[in-house]
Amino acid sequence: MSKDQQLLQEITIMMTDPTQAQNDAKIDTIMQKIRNLDPKKSSDQLRLAACHFMTMYHTRKAMTIGMSEDPRMQQQGMMPQLMGGMGGGGGPQGPQDKLNLEAVEKFKLAQRRDMELGWNLLNIQSSNSQAARTARVLKIEVAQRLEDSFKLKQAFDDLMTKQLSEEENMVAFTAAPFLGDWKCMMKLGKKIEKMPGGLEQLHMMSLQLPIPDFTLVYDLCKEYKLSKKPAPKIETLSWQLFNVKKIRVKFKDVDCGQFEQKRQELMTEIQKQGDVEWEDVPSTSHVHVKRMGALCQAVSFGEIPMMLNGPWLDDKIHVRGRAEMPLMSEEMQQQAMQGQNPWMGGGMPDPSQMTILIQEEEWNLTKSKDDEKLYEGTYSLRQRPQLPKNKAITPEHAPVNMIFDCQVFIGEQKMDGTGSNKTEEEKNPNDPNNGDEKDTPVDDDSDECAQDEEVEETEPVAPIVTEFDDLELD
């Protein structure tokens, strides 16, 4: 057995045997072997397996490095900053002083080096093979982790020259907004809307994986009629992280839907506290606004923090986020307060009988004409229960939709993963024209974003699960 065959076997065992998942020494050994690979001499199968293993390796690192002991924070809290464009989802975010920033920067540099190798591993020449098809999808993820708009455009254009399966359609749908190709996103979105549970599947993925909720971005794309605007030039699509110096809010109104009495009770309680004044939001050190190409991402400052996303707009920040969590009974709440796991002991509850709390947040802010660092507008916080089908809604379950006047003061740009302020997107080293845009050749099997005609379904092939979206590629 050759060294490459042995490495492929080791990777396969590690990725299919759960008992090996915690063997850190073995994982590090495999990673070292992968880093020593020569892409030109590696088989297509090994290239794909190695790249997939590296993405899983860095996802695992991002979930454990320098974070709070809160497992939910480990799952989602710093993922957007650690993993570049792959950040999203809802999860608590801890204060900055709980993070090992030196370890974070070390991680980001290591991930960048490995993802550069991953990109080279995915340069598979046989364009019509199953391996090349899988590589086209994985390149979308690798380019986002590299925060490289040039590579992402190259990967996206390559993917779009082929006839897309339903799953590839979803991957392309999630890549288009980073490039500001809103027209393509709308066309792909219309296809997904026709798929059974298509958009809901994307939303559920955002709750389970560190990716944005692209269904909310899709809604904003419709509202702003962005599909009528031309895609921006690739050299303008930078990736930048800005801290937030201060946030001020002032209560404006509350709505409880059909339960007007509930609204009056809340208004009475608010009025008892005296005149409504501007208040500074405490501890905003963890809050940031990030530009990811043509996407905008912000970290919420609410009690149940989440990632909010929307299109990157001139002179505006308009982002939305959504989190869902099961409501515990009083007995389960007591168990949690005593340090016990309330979900253990009685078995997992029946999801159809559970009440789910849905929390949605929205920033709709416009840049001040007097201060370019100040954005003013409204902050909306909406909470509502999603009851089991057999349970009638009562005033106890009334939605609470609160609106605040809001001011967000943007600070300086933070350091990126390379250790320098990134004010302009890096040039793609694989582009001989050093970033000059070229028309990508489109073959006769290209998707309808390249030609507006419907095409026939592709022949089914063996499914491959990708780290990017946990979807099966036909």
Secondary structure, 3 states (H helix, E strand, C coil): CCHHHHHHHHHHHHHHCHHHCCCHHHHHHHHHHHHCCCHHHCCHHHHHHHHHHHHHHHHHHHCCCCCCCCHHHHHHHCHHHHHHHHCCCECCCCCHHHCCHHHHHHHHHHHHHHHHHHHHHCCCCCCCCHHHHHHHHHHHHHHHHCCCHHHHHHHHHHHHCCCCCHHHHHHHHHHHHHHCCHHHHHHHHHHHHHCCCHHHHHHHHHHHCCCCCHHHHHHHHHHCCHHHCCCCCHHHCCEEEEEEEEEEEEEEEEECCCCHHHHHHHHHHHHHCCCCCCEECCCCCCCEEEEECCEEEEECCCCCCEEEEEECECCEEEEEEEEEEECCCHHHHHHHHCCCCCCCCCCCCCHHHCCEEEEEEEEEEEECCCCCCEEEEEEEEEEEEECCCCCCCCHHHCCEEEEEEEEEEEEEECCCCCCCCCCCCCCCCCCCCCCCCCCCCCCCCCCCCCCCCCCCCCCCCCCEECCCCCCEEC
